[in-house]
């Protein structure tokens, strides 16, 4: 055997970390990096948050796993809290976002089956979306680079271009079960769907007896300044997948649904071994303790404005490097005029961690409790990186 024993599926940065403190990651050698990648929107409350650490360690000393053959009180509590804070009546807990989407797909199909319409199984999705890495979720996302080489594409998904959303009703057929989409595309390049379009999609689903399925895995749990991104448009989905931020770094997700939408999911139709285990439920409840505190989401919106204003000033100064600031809340993107991989690397050289995305965008996904000072440090780092990138671009010209 040569090289690493790991699958060669990640192009990893030459960095590893020993521990984290709030918005910062620290290498074994003591070098500090400001983390505005957040484990790709996962570390919603930063690193080492005392309330999350206490919840996990307390539960770890008591009970790790019992399986869903028995009642798990933490599941009931977290489900009730999520239902109270959202459109949903029911929750199914998973280990990941991809599993939450799989559950959402099955729930939507099963809904129509239970109503006597098994032919209604097709789901309209949006090109550029990212819904996960399973065979079904890569088919739902529709991106060829993720589908190639894995055999026949899973049937039942019809993609429409992001730019053609106003024509989506033309794609509805007697076999269409649902529309599934991200209110803000993450991997696709921090592309928010306009509120008017969200309302139109809701109307289309209602008029055709279809379900509206939202993927809020990346944009949910306070990331946009409301608990869920769809709240900005005033609509409610029938089914929604969440993950990432709800675990604050612990792997967990959930499929949320109205009672009607979930009615077809009866005993035996779906399951999970690890999903909803006591450790995950303890952390999920701890995350909600913080995010649902009075004033917390108002602070997210205030900090987002501070960050956006700083980014706008950098954009004005370095228009040869950056083209546009996108996004809502603390889910922001810089559309670049130079390769986003070069921007990401230049920011890392300034000890600022970000995440690349589609459409030549660099994502900024700081903790929701990031400090004002850390935001200013990030802006200074972006400005310093842009200076070098602008000089390189001028030299190449």
C-alpha positions in Angstrom: 0.0 0.0 0.0 1.3 3.4 -0.9 0.3 6.8 0.5 -2.7 7.3 2.8 -5.0 4.5 3.8 -8.0 6.9 3.3 -10.1 6.9 0.1 -8.8 9.6 -2.2 -12.1 11.5 -2.4 -11.1 14.8 -0.8 -8.6 17.4 -2.0 -7.7 18.4 1.5 -5.9 21.6 2.5 -2.5 20.9 4.2 -3.9 21.8 7.6 -5.0 20.0 10.7 -6.3 21.3 14.0 -5.9 20.4 17.6 -8.7 22.4 19.2 -11.2 25.3 18.7 -12.1 28.3 20.7 -15.3 30.1 19.6 -14.7 31.4 16.1 -11.1 30.2 16.0 -9.3 26.9 15.2 -5.8 26.2 16.5 -3.3 23.9 14.9 -1.1 21.5 16.9 1.7 24.1 16.5 -0.4 26.9 18.0 -1.3 28.8 14.7 -4.7 30.3 14.9 -7.2 30.5 12.0 -10.5 32.4 12.0 -13.1 29.9 11.0 -15.6 31.4 8.5 -16.2 28.0 6.9 -17.8 26.6 10.0 -17.4 22.9 8.9 -19.5 24.0 5.9 -22.3 25.7 8.0 -22.2 23.0 10.7 -20.5 24.7 13.6 -23.5 27.1 14.2 -22.2 28.1 17.7 -18.5 27.9 17.0 -16.0 25.6 18.7 -16.1 24.5 22.3 -19.4 26.2 23.2 -19.8 25.5 26.9 -23.5 24.7 26.8 -23.1 22.2 24.0 -20.0 20.6 25.6 -21.9 20.2 28.9 -24.9 18.7 27.3 -22.8 16.2 25.3 -20.6 15.2 28.2 -23.5 14.8 30.7 -25.3 12.6 28.3 -22.2 10.6 27.4 -21.8 9.7 31.0 -25.3 8.3 31.1 -26.4 6.6 27.8 -25.1 6.6 24.2 -27.4 4.3 22.2 -30.5 2.2 22.7 -31.9 2.1 19.1 -35.4 3.1 18.0 -36.9 -0.2 19.4 -37.5 1.9 22.5 -38.6 5.4 23.4 -35.9 8.0 23.4 -37.2 11.0 25.6 -34.7 13.4 24.0 -36.3 12.7 20.6 -39.8 13.6 21.8 -38.5 16.8 23.4 -36.6 17.9 20.4 -39.4 17.0 18.0 -41.9 19.0 20.1 -39.6 22.0 20.3 -39.0 22.0 16.5 -42.7 21.6 15.8 -43.6 24.5 18.1 -41.0 26.7 16.4 -41.9 25.8 12.8 -44.7 24.7 10.4 -44.2 21.0 11.3 -46.2 18.5 13.3 -43.8 15.5 13.0 -40.1 14.8 12.9 -37.9 11.9 11.9 -34.3 12.1 13.1 -31.3 11.1 11.0 -27.5 11.1 11.1 -27.0 13.5 8.2 -28.5 15.9 5.7 -28.5 13.3 2.9 -30.5 10.9 5.0 -32.9 13.7 5.9 -33.4 14.4 2.2 -33.9 10.7 1.5 -36.6 10.6 4.2 -38.2 13.7 2.6 -38.3 12.1 -0.8 -39.8 8.9 0.6 -42.3 10.9 2.6 -43.5 12.9 -0.5 -43.8 9.8 -2.6 -45.5 7.8 0.1 -48.0 10.6 0.7 -49.4 10.2 -2.9 -49.2 6.4 -2.7 -51.3 6.4 0.5 -53.9 8.6 -1.3 -54.2 6.1 -4.1 -51.9 7.7 -6.6 -48.7 5.6 -6.8 -48.1 7.1 -10.3 -47.3 10.5 -8.6 -43.6 10.0 -7.7 -41.7 12.5 -9.8 -40.1 15.5 -8.1 -39.1 18.8 -9.7 -35.7 20.0 -8.6 -33.5 23.0 -9.5 -30.3 22.8 -11.4 -27.3 23.8 -9.3 -28.9 22.3 -6.2 -27.0 20.1 -3.8 -29.0 17.6 -1.8 -26.4 15.0 -0.8 -24.2 12.2 -2.0 -26.5 9.1 -2.0 -27.7 7.7 -5.3 -31.1 9.3 -4.9 -29.8 12.7 -3.7 -27.2 13.1 -6.5 -30.0 12.3 -8.9 -32.1 15.0 -7.2 -29.3 17.5 -7.5 -28.8 16.6 -11.1 -25.1 17.7 -11.4 -23.3 15.5 -13.9 -20.0 15.7 -12.0 -21.6 13.9 -9.0 -23.6 11.4 -11.1 -21.0 10.3 -13.6 -19.6 6.8 -13.1 -22.3 5.5 -10.7 -24.5 3.6 -13.1 -28.0 4.6 -14.2 -29.3 7.7 -12.6 -32.1 7.1 -10.1 -35.4 7.8 -11.8 -38.0 10.3 -10.8 -36.3 13.7 -10.8 -36.9 16.5 -13.3 -34.5 19.5 -13.2 -35.3 23.1 -14.1 -32.7 25.8 -14.5 -32.5 28.4 -11.7 -33.0 31.1 -14.3 -36.2 29.4 -15.5 -38.1 29.2 -12.2 -40.9 31.3 -13.6 -41.6 28.5 -16.0 -41.7 25.7 -13.5 -45.5 25.1 -13.8 -44.9 24.0 -17.4 -43.0 21.0 -16.0 -45.9 19.7 -13.9 -47.4 16.4 -15.2 -49.9 14.0 -13.7 -46.9 12.1 -12.3 -45.5 15.1 -10.4 -45.5 14.6 -6.6 -43.6 17.6 -5.3 -41.2 20.5 -5.9 -38.0 20.2 -3.9 -35.6 23.2 -3.5 -33.2 25.1 -1.3 -34.5 28.6 -0.3 -30.9 29.6 -0.5 -28.6 27.4 -2.7 -25.4 26.8 -0.8 -23.1 24.7 -2.9 -24.7 26.3 -6.0 -23.2 29.6 -5.1 -25.2 31.3 -2.3 -28.2 32.0 -4.5 -31.4 33.0 -2.6 -34.7 32.3 -4.3 -36.7 35.5 -4.3 -39.6 35.7 -1.9 -42.1 36.3 -4.7 -40.9 33.1 -6.4 -41.1 31.1 -3.1 -44.7 32.3 -2.8 -45.4 31.3 -6.4 -44.0 27.8 -5.8 -46.3 27.4 -2.8 -49.3 28.4 -5.0 -48.3 26.0 -7.7 -48.1 23.1 -5.3 -51.4 24.0 -3.8 -53.2 24.3 -7.2 -51.8 20.9 -8.3 -52.2 19.0 -5.0 -48.4 18.7 -4.8 -46.1 18.9 -1.8 -43.5 21.6 -1.3 -40.3 20.1 0.0 -37.6 22.4 1.3 -33.9 21.6 1.8 -32.8 23.9 4.7 -29.8 21.7 5.6 -27.4 24.6 5.0 -29.7 27.7 5.3 -31.7 26.6 8.4 -31.3 26.9 12.2 -30.8 30.7 12.2 -28.2 30.9 9.4 -30.2 33.6 7.5 -31.3 35.5 10.6 -34.6 33.7 11.0 -34.9 30.1 12.4 -35.6 28.9 8.8 -34.9 30.7 5.6 -38.4 30.2 4.1 -39.8 32.4 6.9 -38.5 35.5 5.0 -41.1 34.8 2.2 -44.0 34.1 4.6 -44.8 30.7 3.2 -44.8 27.2 4.8 -43.6 24.0 3.3 -45.2 20.5 3.7 -41.8 18.7 4.3 -38.4 20.1 5.2 -35.0 18.5 5.7 -32.6 20.1 8.2 -29.1 19.1 9.5 -25.7 20.8 9.8 -26.4 23.7 12.2 -29.0 21.8 14.4 -26.1 19.5 15.7 -23.6 22.4 16.2 -20.9 20.0 15.0 -22.4 16.7 16.2 -23.7 14.6 13.2 -27.5 14.8 13.1 -30.4 15.8 10.9 -34.2 15.6 10.7 -37.0 15.4 8.3 -39.9 17.7 9.4 -43.4 17.4 8.0 -47.0 18.4 8.6 -49.2 15.7 10.0 -51.0 15.3 6.6 -47.7 15.0 4.6 -46.3 12.4 7.0 -49.5 10.4 7.2 -48.2 7.7 4.8 -45.1 7.0 6.9 -46.5 4.2 9.1 -44.5 1.5 11.0 -42.1 -0.4 8.7 -42.0 2.2 6.0 -38.7 3.9 7.2 -36.1 3.5 9.8 -32.6 4.2 11.1 -30.2 2.5 13.5 -28.3 5.5 14.8 -30.7 8.4 14.0 -32.1 10.2 17.0 -29.6 8.6 19.5 -29.4 10.1 23.0 -26.1 11.9 22.3 -27.4 13.7 19.2 -30.7 14.6 20.9 -28.9 16.1 23.9 -26.8 18.3 21.6 -29.7 19.3 19.3 -31.7 20.4 22.3 -28.7 22.4 23.6 -28.4 24.2 20.2 -32.1 25.1 20.4 -31.6 26.4 23.9 -29.2 29.0 22.5 -30.7 29.8 19.1 -34.2 30.2 20.5 -33.1 32.6 23.2 -34.9 35.9 23.0 -32.9 38.3 20.9 -30.4 35.8 19.5 -31.7 35.9 15.9 -31.9 39.7 16.1 -28.2 39.6 16.9 -27.6 37.4 13.9 -29.2 40.0 11.7 -27.2 42.8 13.2 -23.9 41.0 12.8 -24.9 40.1 9.2 -25.4 43.7 8.4 -22.0 44.5 9.9 -20.3 41.8 7.8 -22.2 42.8 4.6 -21.2 46.4 5.0 -17.6 45.4 5.4 -17.7 43.2 2.4 -19.4 46.0 0.3 -16.5 48.3 1.2 -14.0 45.6 0.0 -16.0 45.1 -3.1 -15.8 48.8 -3.9 -12.1 48.8 -3.4 -11.2 45.6 -5.2 -13.7 45.3 -8.1 -11.0 43.5 -10.2 -11.2 40.6 -7.7 -14.8 40.6 -6.5 -18.0 41.1 -8.5 -20.9 40.7 -6.0 -21.9 40.1 -2.4 -24.7 37.5 -2.1 -26.8 35.9 0.6 -28.9 36.4 3.7 -27.9 36.7 7.3 -24.6 34.9 8.1 -24.8 32.8 4.9 -22.9 35.1 2.5 -21.0 34.7 -0.7 -18.4 36.7 -2.6 -18.7 36.1 -6.4 -15.2 36.4 -7.7 -13.7 37.7 -10.9 -10.6 35.5 -10.4 -10.8 31.7 -9.7 -12.5 31.2 -6.3 -9.9 28.5 -5.6 -7.2 31.1 -5.7 -9.3 33.4 -3.5 -9.9 30.6 -1.0 -6.2 29.9 -0.8 -5.3 33.5 -0.5 -7.7 33.9 2.4 -6.2 30.8 4.1 -2.8 32.4 3.7 -4.3 35.3 5.8 -5.4 32.7 8.4 -9.1 33.1 7.4 -10.9 29.9 6.5 -13.8 30.0 3.9 -15.5 27.5 1.7 -15.7 27.6 -2.1 -19.0 27.1 -3.9 -20.4 26.9 -7.4 -20.7 29.9 -9.8 -17.2 31.0 -8.8 -18.3 32.0 -5.3 -16.5 31.9 -1.9 -18.8 31.2 1.0 -18.6 33.0 4.4 -20.3 30.9 7.1 -19.1 32.2 10.5 -20.6 31.0 13.8 -24.0 32.6 14.5 -22.5 34.0 17.7 -19.4 35.4 16.0 -18.1 38.6 17.7 -18.0 42.0 16.1 -14.2 42.0 16.6 -13.9 38.7 14.7 -16.0 40.1 11.8 -13.6 43.1 11.6 -10.6 40.7 11.6 -12.2 38.8 8.8 -12.8 41.9 6.7 -9.1 43.0 7.2 -8.0 39.5 6.1 -10.2 39.7 3.0 -8.8 43.1 2.2 -5.2 41.9 2.6 -5.9 38.8 0.4 -7.6 41.0 -2.2 -4.6 43.3 -2.4 -2.3 40.4 -3.4 -4.9 39.0 -5.8 -5.4 42.4 -7.5 -1.6 42.8 -7.9 -1.4 39.3 -9.4 -4.3 40.1 -11.8 -2.7 43.4 -12.8 0.6 41.6 -13.5 -1.1 38.9 -15.6 -2.9 41.6 -17.6 
